[in-house]
Amino acid sequence: MNHPITLSGTPPAPMHLELLEGQVALRMTAALSHGAQSLPHDISERLRFSRERALELAVQQRRVAAAATAPQVVSVSGRSAVLGGPPSIWLRLASALPLVALVGGLVLIQNHHDLEQIHAAAEIDSALLADELPPAAYRDPGFSEFLHAGDAP
């Protein structure tokens, strides 16, 4: 019989491991099958039902896992690109980064605009308070005509 040659301290080849796993599985199933023949009918029916349920769940999980990790093929004008699996967390964060920068920029622009309006209103208020005219004079329609006429030569 040919056995794979392994150096001391190195693990056996993957093919050898699969062969050993298969042999262990066969022995375990044979022992379980032999022991199942001596079980009462009600227990064997419960075990059968549990096996069927477990197989159904395993098939459903495989379908979900296959759908989630299946590569996507995108075809544009005869050319195709294969996109593998769901995006990683880093790709999602990198995709959200421009949105965060845009929202942050809009908030800063709004704050700057609000501060400019506050400063403009403060300048107008200080000019009104420092002026010799009463505030009622600014509401007089003739005063605006006076201001326009005063600007012209």
C-alpha positions in Angstrom: 0.0 0.0 0.0 1.3 3.4 -0.9 1.4 5.9 2.0 2.3 9.5 1.6 5.7 10.4 2.8 5.7 13.1 5.5 8.6 14.7 7.2 8.5 14.8 11.0 6.7 17.9 12.3 4.8 18.6 9.1 1.1 18.0 8.8 -0.1 15.3 6.4 -1.3 16.3 2.9 -4.9 17.5 2.6 -5.8 14.5 0.4 -4.7 12.1 3.2 -6.8 14.1 5.7 -9.9 13.7 3.6 -9.3 10.0 3.3 -9.0 9.7 7.1 -12.2 11.8 7.6 -14.1 9.6 5.2 -13.0 6.4 6.9 -14.0 7.8 10.3 -17.4 8.9 9.0 -18.1 5.5 7.5 -17.2 3.8 10.8 -19.4 6.2 12.8 -22.4 5.8 10.5 -22.1 2.0 10.7 -22.0 2.1 14.5 -25.0 4.5 14.6 -27.0 2.4 12.1 -26.3 -0.8 14.2 -27.4 1.0 17.4 -30.5 2.5 15.8 -31.9 -0.9 15.0 -32.4 -1.7 18.7 -34.3 1.6 19.5 -38.1 1.6 20.2 -40.4 2.7 17.4 -41.4 6.1 18.9 -37.8 7.1 19.4 -36.8 6.1 15.9 -39.7 8.1 14.5 -38.6 11.2 16.5 -35.1 10.8 15.2 -36.3 10.4 11.6 -38.4 13.5 11.9 -35.4 15.4 13.5 -33.1 14.2 10.6 -35.6 15.4 8.0 -36.0 18.8 9.6 -32.2 19.2 10.0 -31.7 18.3 6.3 -34.4 20.9 5.3 -32.7 23.6 7.4 -29.3 22.7 6.0 -30.6 23.0 2.4 -32.2 26.3 3.2 -29.0 27.6 4.7 -26.9 26.5 1.8 -29.3 28.3 -0.6 -29.1 31.5 1.4 -25.3 31.2 1.7 -25.0 30.5 -2.0 -27.2 33.4 -3.0 -25.2 35.8 -0.6 -21.8 34.8 -1.9 -22.6 34.0 -5.5 -20.5 36.2 -7.8 -22.5 38.7 -9.8 -21.9 39.1 -13.5 -22.4 42.5 -15.0 -22.5 42.7 -18.8 -22.2 46.1 -20.5 -22.1 46.2 -24.3 -20.8 42.6 -24.7 -18.2 42.9 -22.0 -18.7 41.3 -18.6 -17.2 41.9 -15.2 -17.5 39.4 -12.3 -18.2 41.0 -8.9 -17.6 38.6 -6.1 -19.8 38.3 -3.1 -21.1 40.9 -0.7 -19.1 44.0 -0.1 -16.8 44.1 2.9 -17.2 46.5 5.8 -14.3 48.6 4.6 -15.9 49.0 1.2 -19.1 50.1 2.8 -17.3 52.6 5.0 -15.4 53.9 2.0 -18.7 54.3 0.1 -20.3 56.2 3.0 -17.4 58.5 3.4 -18.3 60.9 0.6 -21.8 61.2 1.9 -20.5 62.1 5.4 -18.1 64.7 3.9 -21.0 66.2 1.9 -23.3 66.5 4.9 -20.5 67.9 7.0 -19.7 70.5 4.3 -23.4 71.5 4.1 -23.6 71.9 7.8 -20.5 74.1 7.8 -21.8 76.2 5.0 -25.1 76.7 6.8 -23.3 77.8 10.0 -21.2 80.2 8.1 -24.2 81.7 6.3 -26.0 82.1 9.7 -23.0 83.8 11.2 -22.8 86.2 8.3 -26.5 87.1 8.7 -26.0 87.7 12.4 -23.0 90.0 11.8 -24.9 91.9 9.1 -27.9 92.4 11.4 -25.6 93.5 14.2 -23.9 96.1 12.0 -27.3 97.5 11.0 -28.5 97.6 14.6 -25.3 99.3 15.7 -25.6 101.9 12.9 -29.2 102.6 13.8 -28.4 103.0 17.5 -25.4 105.2 16.8 -27.2 107.4 14.3 -28.8 110.7 15.4 -32.1 109.9 13.6 -34.9 108.3 15.5 -35.9 104.8 14.3 -39.3 106.1 13.3 -37.6 108.2 10.6 -36.6 105.1 8.7 -40.2 104.0 8.3 -41.2 107.3 6.6 -41.6 106.9 2.8 -40.1 110.3 2.2 -36.9 109.4 4.0 -36.1 106.7 1.5 -36.6 109.3 -1.3 -34.3 111.6 0.6 -31.6 109.0 0.9 -31.8 108.2 -2.9 -31.8 111.9 -3.7 -28.8 112.5 -1.4 -26.8 109.9 -3.2 -27.3 111.5 -6.6 -25.4 114.8 -7.4 
